[in-house]
Amino acid sequence: MKRLFLTAVAFGLAAVLGAFLLASREERTLTSDGRILLNLDFMKNRSVPPRIFAVADFVLSFLPQSMTSLRKEDLIRSAQWRCGPGKLWSHPYGEEALTAFTDAFEKDQPPLTMTGRMMLRENFVAWLCAQMEVNRLLEKFPEIADEPIDALIMGGSPRTGSTHLFSMLCQHPNATCLTFAESTDPLSPVSRGDQILTWRDYRYWKSFVAANLILTIRPLFKYMFKFGPTVPMEEIQLGAVVFGSSIILTQVYLPSYGAWFRATDHTPMEEYVKLLLKVIQYQRRMGMDPKSHGRKMWILKSPQNANQLRPKSIVYPDSKFVFTHREAVPIMESMVDLVSYTVGIFSDPSKVDYKGLSRMWVEHQRWSTVDRLSREEVDKNLKPRSKLMNVRFKEFMADPVGTALAVARHAGLGDSKEARDAFEHFQAMSPQEGSKVFKYDLKSFGISEDDVRRAFEPYEREYLH
């Protein structure tokens, strides 16, 4: 009886300790209408990761420097040790992008936690491994290069309805989308197509663990994103495989990489992304659904697509384009808070320069819309201009299913009853919660709403008035 009592006490203490370590200390500052106020004070003082990560940081601090380094040479050495000797992508862009990427960490010195550093390092080494594995696969199956890719190119900033529209279009019977698991690991390790993204595919479990780790560190993400191995994902992640993606700017404050990104021609990166899509399509087609021999259209959506109009039009010359639009203030409210919250996955939230981060994103977003989506740029890169369909947020919110069907017609997917039923089912099962949960405060980040309106006035005049 005594032993049983002591065992029960031990388990009870372990449960209390576990709850203490795993519980999030994130405190919510509620507004009068019950929403969560995402402001500078919340980011610096209340969005604190669970205590278990402080323990993890302490343990990881004992690792040798070679195992935590983000230097280019160390990352390549680690990838070759893990994946065996192999060639990286040989295009000059690959070397330039990797150098710009790693140099930015050294120059900008973001306040990474040890846990965040190791999570990022794992991603970087995995991207280098993917490059080597793609080369090996192409040597073995050169026919992959001839895979035809049909695509609809979507672009849209946060809070313009782009993610919801994208996810709805992914339900179309003639469409297909990248999954979260495939976006982080493009190559399947299983030999049979019908085992892709099942329990036999380690990518399923890796992405499952990654999604839940992110939700543990940043619990409010459940209101911002949908996570899961088979959830539709933007192809912006595939560009990261060759270190040419602005997704890193949403994860770490790297202003020097942002400057390089805006000054660089990313056509080679888009060509490599298309190659990765061919690899994924080939792997799926080799048996995932033996009864289906028809090709499906890829729905490629990313906020980056708006500022990559020229590269996208070169790499996908026959594709149609769809961009979603909204007034700049709600876009920047969401963007500033979203990015500020995201950097807390990898950096110490109390040490991030949130005002500098916010200014960088206003600059980047203005370049992405006012400069790269000007009438001159669209006319120069999209011929005929009818290849582009513009969707305004208010129109989409008024009739989500009708808008999605119009986009499907524009893309050449068709607007069959089957498609309508799929869209209506998705709409009924996917309520949008973000605007009901959060309240934003741009001013606390040093950003004036009037300044935003003035900066984005040419964009709003072109697409909203």
Residue pairs with C-beta under 8 A, 6 or more apart in sequence:
20 51
21 50
21 51
21 52
21 55
22 50
22 51
22 52
22 216
23 50
23 51
24 48
24 49
24 50
24 216
24 219
25 48
25 49
25 50
25 51
26 46
26 47
26 48
26 219
26 220
27 46
28 36
28 46
29 36
29 37
29 39
29 41
29 42
29 46
30 36
30 37
31 37
31 439
33 439
35 436
35 437
35 438
35 439
36 42
36 220
36 437
36 438
36 439
37 438
37 439
37 441
38 337
38 340
38 341
38 438
38 439
38 440
38 441
39 440
39 441
39 444
39 445
40 340
40 354
40 355
40 441
40 444
40 445
41 444
43 340
43 341
43 344
43 349
43 352
43 354
44 349
44 350
44 352
44 354
45 350
47 218
47 341
47 344
47 349
48 349
49 216
49 217
49 218
49 344
49 349
50 216
50 217
53 113
53 115
53 217
56 114
56 115
57 113
57 114
57 115
60 68
60 114
60 115
60 117
60 118
61 114
66 74
67 78
68 114
68 117
68 118
68 121
69 75
69 121
70 102
70 105
70 106
70 117
70 120
70 121
70 124
71 102
71 106
72 98
72 99
72 102
75 102
75 121
75 124
75 125
75 128
76 88
76 128
78 121
78 125
79 125
79 128
79 129
79 132
80 86
80 132
82 125
82 129
83 128
83 129
83 132
83 133
84 132
86 132
86 133
86 135
86 136
87 132
87 135
88 94
88 128
88 131
88 132
88 135
89 131
89 134
89 135
89 242
89 272
91 268
91 272
92 268
93 242
93 244
93 266
93 268
93 269
94 131
94 242
94 243
94 268
96 264
97 242
97 243
97 244
97 264
97 269
98 242
98 243
100 243
100 256
100 257
100 260
100 264
101 243
101 248
101 257
103 256
104 254
104 256
104 257
104 260
105 252
105 254
107 256
108 253
108 254
108 255
108 256
108 257
110 252
110 253
110 254
110 343
110 346
110 347
110 352
111 347
111 348
111 351
111 352
112 120
112 252
112 346
112 347
112 348
113 346
113 347
113 348
116 345
116 346
116 347
117 346
119 213
119 345
119 346
120 251
120 252
120 346
123 184
123 240
124 243
126 184
126 185
127 240
127 241
127 242
127 243
130 185
130 186
130 187
130 241
131 241
131 242
133 187
134 186
134 187
134 275
134 276
134 279
137 144
137 187
137 279
138 144
138 145
141 282
143 282
144 278
144 279
144 282
145 275
145 278
147 278
147 281
147 282
148 295
149 274
149 277
149 278
149 281
149 298
149 316
150 295
150 296
150 297
150 298
150 318
150 319
151 277
151 297
151 298
151 299
151 300
151 316
151 319
152 169
152 175
152 297
152 298
152 299
152 300
152 319
152 320
152 321
152 322
152 407
152 411
152 413
153 300
153 305
153 312
153 316
153 319
153 320
153 321
153 322
154 162
154 165
154 166
154 169
154 299
154 300
154 301
154 302
154 305
154 321
154 322
154 323
154 324
155 162
155 301
155 302
155 303
155 304
155 305
155 306
155 321
155 322
155 323
155 324
156 162
156 163
156 165
156 301
156 303
156 306
156 323
156 324
156 325
156 391
157 303
157 306
157 324
157 326
157 331
157 335
157 365
157 368
157 369
158 303
158 331
158 334
158 335
158 338
159 326
159 330
159 331
159 333
159 334
159 335
159 393
159 434
159 435
160 324
160 325
160 326
160 331
160 393
161 324
161 326
161 391
161 393
161 396
161 397
161 400
162 301
162 303
162 324
163 301
164 396
164 400
164 430
164 432
165 322
165 324
165 391
165 396
165 400
165 403
165 404
165 407
166 177
166 232
166 234
166 299
166 301
167 226
167 232
167 426
167 430
168 400
168 401
168 404
168 423
168 426
168 427
168 430
169 175
169 177
169 299
169 404
169 407
169 408
169 411
169 413
170 176
170 177
170 232
170 299
171 422
171 423
171 425
171 426
172 299
172 408
172 413
172 419
172 422
172 423
173 416
173 418
173 419
173 422
174 296
174 297
174 413
174 414
174 419
175 296
175 297
175 298
175 299
175 413
176 296
176 297
176 298
176 299
177 232
177 233
177 298
177 299
178 232
178 233
178 234
178 235
178 237
178 238
178 277
178 280
178 298
178 300
179 197
179 229
179 230
179 231
179 232
179 233
180 207
180 211
180 227
180 228
180 229
180 230
180 231
180 232
180 233
181 197
181 201
181 203
181 204
181 206
181 207
181 229
181 230
182 197
182 203
182 233
182 280
183 233
183 234
183 235
183 237
183 238
184 203
184 206
184 207
184 210
184 237
185 203
185 206
185 207
186 238
186 241
186 276
186 279
186 280
187 279
187 283
188 196
188 201
188 203
188 283
189 201
189 202
189 203
190 196
190 198
190 200
190 201
192 287
193 283
193 284
193 285
193 286
193 287
193 288
193 289
193 290
194 287
194 288
194 289
194 290
195 201
196 283
196 284
196 288
197 203
197 204
197 229
197 230
198 204
199 205
203 229
204 229
207 228
207 229
208 228
208 229
211 227
211 228
211 229
212 227
214 221
214 227
214 345
215 221
215 222
215 227
217 344
217 345
218 341
218 342
218 344
218 345
220 341
220 437
220 438
221 227
221 341
223 433
223 434
223 437
223 438
224 338
224 341
224 434
232 299
234 300
234 301
234 302
234 303
235 273
235 277
235 300
235 301
235 302
236 245
236 246
236 247
236 302
236 303
236 304
237 245
237 247
238 245
238 273
238 276
238 277
239 245
239 247
239 266
239 269
239 270
239 272
239 273
239 304
240 247
240 248
241 272
241 273
241 276
242 268
242 269
242 272
244 261
244 264
244 266
244 268
244 269
244 272
245 269
245 304
246 258
246 261
246 303
246 304
246 364
247 304
248 254
248 257
249 257
249 258
249 261
249 339
249 360
249 361
249 364
250 338
250 339
250 342
250 343
251 342
251 343
251 345
251 346
252 343
252 346
252 347
253 343
253 347
253 352
253 353
253 356
253 357
253 360
255 356
255 360
258 360
258 363
258 364
262 364
262 367
265 311
266 308
266 311
267 310
267 311
267 314
267 315
269 311
270 308
270 311
270 312
270 314
270 315
271 315
273 315
274 315
274 316
277 298
281 298
297 411
297 412
297 413
303 368
304 368
305 312
305 321
305 323
306 323
306 368
306 369
306 372
306 373
307 367
307 368
307 369
307 371
307 372
307 373
308 372
309 321
309 372
309 373
309 377
309 378
309 381
309 382
310 377
310 380
310 381
312 319
312 321
313 319
313 321
313 381
313 382
319 387
320 387
320 388
320 389
320 410
320 411
320 412
321 382
321 387
321 388
321 389
322 388
322 389
322 390
322 391
322 407
322 410
322 411
323 373
323 388
323 389
323 390
323 391
323 463
324 390
324 391
324 392
324 393
324 396
325 390
325 391
325 392
325 393
325 463
325 464
326 392
326 393
326 394
326 464
327 460
327 464
328 365
328 369
328 452
328 453
328 455
328 456
328 459
328 460
329 442
329 449
329 452
329 453
331 365
332 361
332 362
332 365
332 442
332 447
332 452
333 440
333 442
334 434
334 440
335 361
335 365
336 357
336 358
336 361
336 362
336 440
336 442
336 445
336 447
337 438
337 440
339 357
339 361
340 352
340 354
340 357
340 358
340 445
343 349
343 352
343 357
344 352
354 445
355 445
355 446
358 442
358 445
358 446
358 447
359 446
359 447
362 447
362 452
362 455
365 456
366 455
366 456
366 459
369 456
369 459
370 455
370 456
370 458
370 459
371 377
373 459
373 462
373 463
374 458
374 462
375 462
378 385
378 388
379 385
382 388
389 406
389 407
389 410
390 463
391 403
391 407
392 463
392 464
395 403
396 403
400 423
400 427
401 420
401 423
401 424
401 427
404 423
405 415
405 419
405 420
405 423
406 415
408 414
408 415
408 419
409 415
413 419
442 448
442 449
442 452
443 449
453 460
